[in-house]
Amino acid sequence: MNETEAKARKVRAMFGEIAPRYDLLNRLLSGGVDQRWRRLAVRLATEKAPRRILDVATGTGDVALLLKRARPEAEVVGADFTPQMLELARAKAERAATDVRFVEADALALPFADASFDALTVAFGFRNFADYERGLAEFYRVLAPGGRAVILEFPPPPEGFLGRAYRFYFWRLLPWIGGVVSGRPEAYRYLPSSVERFPRPERLAAMMQEAGFAGVRWRLLTGGIAAVHLGDKP
């Protein structure tokens, strides 16, 4: 097993363990602001009225369901490599009587033909990819010409007082709260370390351009706690 496969297996197992408390912890740890960030990503992804939309690393399906609500006439597919998360996503869609298809898939080898989608989103999952460049290449491949990719993610903390306060919360409080609620504190120690290792917004924008995306732009959210990037396939 190579390093990429080992990381993927570790991340899959970790998210499988925390799946039952995943939504509760997202709301608790973000104070609910994560929902506002997701709605912004959905609005950006649907600006050009896409007919086929893919939500990668869909988790429990929050963004996929928001996409379907925004574009009820569109085909929406949610893809994730964690079966436990997909079970929860399917249950949500059934309760909402919403026609969203959820499939088990590796984001680095998506099981879709070239040019299959008009828009693609990934919310707080790109950071966990074992290979960012390969992930971006897959995004580009499955998008049709004119298609848009939107990436919502946690960049490394900003400088100054806000960044110091953010790091204190991320490294000290979040693992404790996450551990109490989920019973898996190691998963919430992984979160801050993955954020610190993630490319800064300007670097991620450059990576998207190198992958072939045009019109790449990005915006910091809530004082730099989160960032949204978008790019279109020429």
Secondary structure by P-SEA (a helix, b strand, c coil): ccaaaaaaaaaaaaaaaaccaaaaaaaaaaccaaaaaaaaaaaaaacccccbbbbccccccaaaaaaaaacccbbbbbbbccaaaaaaaaaaaaaaccbbbbbbccccccccccccccbbbbcccccccccaaaaaaaaaaaccccbbbbbbbbccccccaaaaaaaaaacccaaaaaaaacccaaaaaaaaaaaaacccaaaaaaaaaaacccbbbbbbcccccbbbbbbbcc
